[in-house]
Amino acid sequence: MFMVLRFFFFQFFRALKNLVPVTNFDAIKESGISPVHSAAAGAHPQCLEFLLKSGFDANFMLDQRVRKGYDDHRKSALYFAVSNGDICSTQLLLNAGALPNQDPINCLQIALRMGNYELMNLLLRHGANVNYFCRVNTTHFPSALQYALKDEVMLRMLMNYGYDVHRCFDCPRGNSSHSQYVTDGWTSTVIKDTMVSISGGFICCFTTMITLSWLKHLSGKVVRVMLDYVDHVNICWKLEAVLKEQELWPDINSILNTTVAGKNKSTYCLVKKKSFGDYSTCKKFCKTEQQKEYKISALAVRLDYISTKFTKQRQVISEIT
């Protein structure tokens, strides 16, 4: 059976090589879909690589009439590759300049749902927006956090790439009452998008979510990780009440109350990349001058990396436009 499939693939690939030189790019544009989409959707990295090397655009977007055939209204070939969990095709597209933030549902969100560290790492290294907001289940904090609450590796990956932690501690209710009605109908698998009312809209704040009965047992671990990435935060009374029930509360309370010139000693966490995109962490404070110097050095390297990454993204965008 394998030999039969292999035979048909090579016949298909040979036909592709013969068709590409006589392909009319205007006809492709008129059709609203590119062969790059077909190769990515079919998980054919060899065909995809050939098409990209032949000059096909990695950022060709599906026409509106074609998108209507998909519930998620996907647009990019990259979205197809990520949805398939296809590491090879995703890498090829990103190396060819595919932009990871073009679809209504962020490609990073798909990788997060899968719990695929390698896909996440690829997308983040190529400029995926870690602070995207989902159109469903609107939150006051960037949506990616919802998928990383139970996985510290994923959580730290998001934080290391600039997740806006301060938005999580920016509770719209502050020390005022948190209404119970906003969680009516919520379950461990469904979060309604009628949440905390702000300026006439309805969005969910971090406190409302993490203090749910079926999530509050995670609050201590999640908040403790977050405190490695902020200088100083205030927490509202409701979050504090739940945190006091957690095993990590003494550690969290110590960080919140240990201040130097109005800021706490919890600083950016030192990290080390592993080969598959995972991160190990340093959980202790910088207590010596040597550690402080190392922290500053590590942060400088990180900032240099971010600057280089965005320079490359600007080059890609300028070439496209």
C-alpha positions as CSV (number, residue, x, y, z in Angstrom):
1,M,0.0,0.0,0.0
2,F,2.8,2.4,0.9
3,M,4.5,1.8,-2.5
4,V,1.3,2.5,-4.3
5,L,0.8,5.8,-2.4
6,R,4.5,6.7,-3.1
7,F,4.0,6.0,-6.8
8,F,1.0,8.3,-7.0
9,F,2.7,11.0,-5.1
10,F,5.7,11.1,-7.5
11,Q,3.3,11.1,-10.4
12,F,1.5,14.1,-8.9
13,F,4.8,15.8,-8.1
14,R,6.0,15.3,-11.7
15,A,2.7,16.8,-13.0
16,L,3.1,19.8,-10.7
17,K,6.6,20.4,-12.0
18,N,5.2,20.4,-15.6
19,L,2.3,22.7,-14.8
20,V,4.1,25.4,-12.8
21,P,6.0,26.9,-15.8
22,V,2.8,27.4,-17.7
23,T,0.7,28.6,-14.8
24,N,-1.0,32.0,-15.3
25,F,-0.7,33.9,-12.0
26,D,-3.6,36.2,-13.0
27,A,-5.8,33.2,-13.3
28,I,-4.7,32.1,-9.8
29,K,-5.6,35.5,-8.4
30,E,-9.0,35.4,-10.1
31,S,-9.7,31.9,-8.7
32,G,-9.2,33.2,-5.2
33,I,-7.0,30.3,-4.0
34,S,-3.4,29.5,-4.5
35,P,-1.7,26.1,-5.1
36,V,0.3,27.0,-1.9
37,H,-3.0,26.7,0.0
38,S,-3.7,23.3,-1.5
39,A,-0.2,22.0,-0.7
40,A,-0.4,23.3,2.9
41,A,-3.9,21.9,3.4
42,G,-2.9,18.5,2.0
43,A,0.3,18.4,4.1
44,H,2.6,18.1,1.1
45,P,5.8,19.9,2.2
46,Q,7.8,18.7,-0.8
47,C,5.2,20.3,-3.2
48,L,5.0,23.4,-1.0
49,E,8.7,23.9,-1.0
50,F,8.8,23.6,-4.8
51,L,6.0,26.1,-5.2
52,L,7.6,28.6,-2.9
53,K,11.0,28.3,-4.7
54,S,9.1,28.8,-8.0
55,G,7.9,32.2,-6.9
56,F,4.5,31.5,-5.4
57,D,3.5,34.0,-2.7
58,A,3.5,32.6,0.8
59,N,1.1,35.4,1.8
60,F,-1.5,34.9,-0.8
61,M,-4.9,35.2,1.0
62,L,-8.0,33.3,0.1
63,D,-10.7,35.4,-1.6
64,Q,-13.7,36.3,0.5
65,R,-16.0,33.9,-1.5
66,V,-13.6,31.0,-0.7
67,R,-13.3,31.9,3.0
68,K,-17.1,31.6,3.4
69,G,-16.6,27.8,3.0
70,Y,-14.8,27.7,6.3
71,D,-16.4,28.3,9.6
72,D,-13.3,30.1,10.9
73,H,-13.0,32.2,7.7
74,R,-9.3,31.3,7.4
75,K,-7.2,33.2,4.9
76,S,-3.6,32.1,4.9
77,A,-1.8,29.0,3.8
78,L,0.1,29.2,7.1
79,Y,-3.2,28.7,8.9
80,F,-3.8,25.4,7.0
81,A,-0.3,24.2,7.9
82,V,-0.7,25.1,11.6
83,S,-4.2,23.5,11.8
84,N,-2.7,20.3,10.5
85,G,0.0,20.4,13.1
86,D,2.4,20.2,10.1
87,I,5.8,21.4,11.5
88,C,7.7,21.1,8.2
89,S,5.1,23.0,6.1
90,T,4.8,25.7,8.8
91,Q,8.6,26.1,8.9
92,L,8.8,26.4,5.1
93,L,6.1,29.0,5.0
94,L,7.6,31.1,7.8
95,N,11.0,30.9,6.2
96,A,9.5,32.1,3.0
97,G,8.1,35.2,4.8
98,A,4.6,34.1,5.7
99,L,3.1,36.5,8.3
100,P,1.6,34.7,11.3
101,N,-1.1,37.3,12.3
102,Q,-3.3,37.5,9.2
103,D,-6.2,35.3,10.1
104,P,-9.4,36.0,12.0
105,I,-8.3,33.3,14.5
106,N,-4.7,33.8,15.3
107,C,-2.4,30.9,14.2
108,L,-0.8,31.0,17.7
109,Q,-4.2,30.3,19.2
110,I,-4.4,27.1,17.2
111,A,-1.0,26.0,18.3
112,L,-2.0,26.8,21.9
113,R,-5.1,24.7,21.7
114,M,-3.1,21.8,20.4
115,G,-0.5,22.2,23.2
116,N,2.2,22.0,20.5
117,Y,5.4,23.5,21.9
118,E,7.3,23.3,18.6
119,L,4.6,25.0,16.6
120,M,4.3,27.7,19.3
121,N,8.0,28.3,19.3
122,L,8.1,28.6,15.5
123,L,5.3,31.1,15.4
124,L,6.6,33.1,18.3
125,R,10.1,33.3,16.9
126,H,8.6,34.6,13.6
127,G,6.6,37.4,15.2
128,A,3.3,35.8,16.2
129,N,1.3,38.3,18.3
130,V,1.3,37.0,21.9
131,N,-1.1,39.8,22.9
132,Y,-3.9,39.0,20.5
133,F,-7.5,39.3,21.5
134,C,-10.0,36.6,20.5
135,R,-13.2,37.7,18.9
136,V,-15.1,35.1,21.0
137,N,-15.0,35.1,24.8
138,T,-13.7,38.6,24.8
139,T,-11.3,39.2,27.7
140,H,-9.7,42.3,29.4
141,F,-6.4,40.5,29.2
142,P,-4.8,39.0,26.0
143,S,-6.6,35.8,25.1
144,A,-3.6,33.4,24.9
145,L,-3.5,33.0,28.6
146,Q,-6.7,31.0,28.7
147,Y,-4.9,28.1,27.0
148,A,-1.9,28.1,29.2
149,L,-3.3,28.1,32.7
150,K,-2.6,24.4,33.3
151,D,0.8,24.3,31.6
152,E,3.7,26.2,33.1
153,V,5.9,25.6,30.0
154,M,3.3,27.3,27.7
155,L,2.7,30.0,30.3
156,R,6.4,30.9,30.5
157,M,6.8,30.8,26.7
158,L,4.1,33.4,26.4
159,M,5.6,35.6,29.2
160,N,9.1,35.3,27.6
161,Y,7.8,36.7,24.3
162,G,6.2,39.8,25.9
163,Y,2.8,38.8,27.2
164,D,1.1,41.8,28.8
165,V,1.0,40.6,32.4
166,H,-0.1,44.0,33.7
167,R,-3.4,43.6,31.9
168,C,-4.1,40.6,34.1
169,F,-3.7,42.6,37.3
170,D,-5.6,45.6,36.0
171,C,-8.9,44.5,37.5
172,P,-11.7,46.8,36.2
173,R,-13.7,46.2,39.4
174,G,-10.8,47.1,41.7
175,N,-12.0,46.8,45.3
176,S,-15.7,47.2,44.4
177,S,-18.1,44.3,44.3
178,H,-17.7,41.5,41.7
179,S,-21.1,40.6,40.5
180,Q,-22.0,36.9,40.5
181,Y,-24.2,37.1,37.4
182,V,-21.3,37.3,35.1
183,T,-20.4,33.7,35.7
184,D,-23.9,32.3,35.3
185,G,-23.9,29.5,32.7
186,W,-20.1,29.0,32.7
187,T,-18.8,25.5,32.9
188,S,-15.3,24.0,32.8
189,T,-15.5,23.7,29.0
190,V,-17.6,26.8,28.1
191,I,-17.0,30.4,29.0
192,K,-19.8,32.7,27.9
193,D,-18.8,36.0,26.3
194,T,-21.2,38.0,28.4
195,M,-18.8,39.1,31.2
196,V,-17.8,42.0,33.3
197,S,-19.4,45.2,32.0
198,I,-17.1,48.0,31.0
199,S,-18.1,51.1,29.1
200,G,-21.2,49.4,27.8
201,G,-19.4,46.3,26.6
202,F,-18.9,42.9,28.2
203,I,-15.5,41.5,28.8
204,C,-13.9,39.2,31.3
205,C,-11.2,40.3,33.6
206,F,-8.5,37.9,34.9
207,T,-9.8,38.0,38.4
208,T,-13.3,36.9,37.3
209,M,-11.9,34.0,35.4
210,I,-9.2,32.7,37.7
211,T,-11.5,32.8,40.8
212,L,-14.1,30.5,39.2
213,S,-14.7,27.4,41.4
214,W,-13.1,25.1,38.8
215,L,-10.1,27.3,38.1
216,K,-9.2,28.9,41.4
217,H,-7.0,25.9,42.4
218,L,-4.6,27.1,39.6
219,S,-4.5,30.7,40.8
220,G,-1.5,30.3,43.1
221,K,0.7,28.7,40.4
222,V,-0.4,31.1,37.7
223,V,0.0,34.3,39.7
224,R,3.4,33.1,41.1
225,V,4.7,32.7,37.6
226,M,3.4,36.0,36.5
227,L,5.1,37.8,39.3
228,D,8.5,36.8,37.8
229,Y,7.7,39.1,34.9
230,V,6.5,42.3,36.5
231,D,8.1,44.9,38.8
232,H,5.1,45.9,40.9
233,V,1.4,45.1,40.9
234,N,-1.6,45.6,43.1
235,I,-4.2,42.8,43.4
236,C,-7.9,43.3,44.0
237,W,-9.6,42.0,47.2
238,K,-11.3,39.1,45.4
239,L,-8.1,37.7,43.9
240,E,-6.3,38.1,47.2
241,A,-9.0,36.2,49.0
242,V,-8.7,33.3,46.7
243,L,-4.9,33.4,46.7
244,K,-4.9,33.2,50.5
245,E,-6.4,29.7,50.2
246,Q,-3.5,28.5,48.0
247,E,-0.3,26.8,49.1
248,L,1.9,29.4,47.4
249,W,0.3,32.4,49.2
250,P,3.2,32.9,51.6
251,D,5.6,33.2,48.7
252,I,3.2,35.4,46.7
253,N,2.5,37.6,49.7
254,S,6.2,38.0,50.4
255,I,6.9,39.2,46.9
256,L,4.0,41.6,46.9
257,N,5.1,43.1,50.2
258,T,8.8,43.2,49.6
259,T,9.5,46.5,48.0
260,V,12.5,48.6,47.1
261,A,11.8,52.2,46.3
262,G,8.1,51.3,45.8
263,K,8.8,48.3,43.6
264,N,9.1,44.7,44.5
265,K,12.2,42.5,43.9
266,S,10.4,40.1,41.6
267,T,12.0,40.8,38.2
268,Y,12.2,39.3,34.8
269,C,12.7,35.6,35.1
270,L,16.0,34.3,33.7
271,V,15.3,31.7,31.0
272,K,17.2,29.3,28.9
273,K,15.9,27.9,25.6
274,K,15.9,24.2,25.1
275,S,16.2,22.7,21.6
276,F,12.5,22.0,21.2
277,G,11.4,25.5,22.2
278,D,10.7,24.8,25.8
279,Y,12.1,27.0,28.6
280,S,13.6,26.2,32.0
281,T,13.2,28.9,34.7
282,C,15.1,30.6,37.4
283,K,12.7,31.1,40.3
284,K,14.9,32.8,42.9
285,F,15.3,36.6,43.3
286,C,18.5,38.3,42.3
287,K,20.1,38.5,45.7
288,T,23.7,39.3,44.8
289,E,25.4,41.8,42.6
290,Q,26.7,39.0,40.4
291,Q,23.2,37.7,39.9
292,K,22.0,41.2,39.1
293,E,24.7,41.7,36.5
294,Y,23.8,38.4,34.9
295,K,20.1,39.3,34.9
296,I,20.9,42.6,33.1
297,S,23.2,40.8,30.6
298,A,20.5,38.2,29.9
299,L,17.9,41.0,29.4
300,A,20.2,42.9,27.0
301,V,20.6,39.7,24.9
302,R,16.9,39.2,24.9
303,L,16.2,42.8,23.8
304,D,18.8,42.5,21.0
305,Y,17.1,39.3,19.8
306,I,13.7,41.1,19.8
307,S,15.1,44.0,17.9
308,T,16.6,41.7,15.2
309,K,13.3,39.8,14.9
310,F,11.2,42.9,14.3
311,T,13.8,44.3,11.8
312,K,13.4,41.1,9.8
313,Q,9.6,41.4,10.0
314,R,9.7,45.0,8.7
315,Q,11.9,43.9,5.8
316,V,9.4,41.2,4.9
317,I,6.5,43.7,5.1
318,S,8.4,46.3,3.0
319,E,9.1,43.7,0.3
320,I,5.4,42.7,0.1
321,T,4.2,46.3,0.0
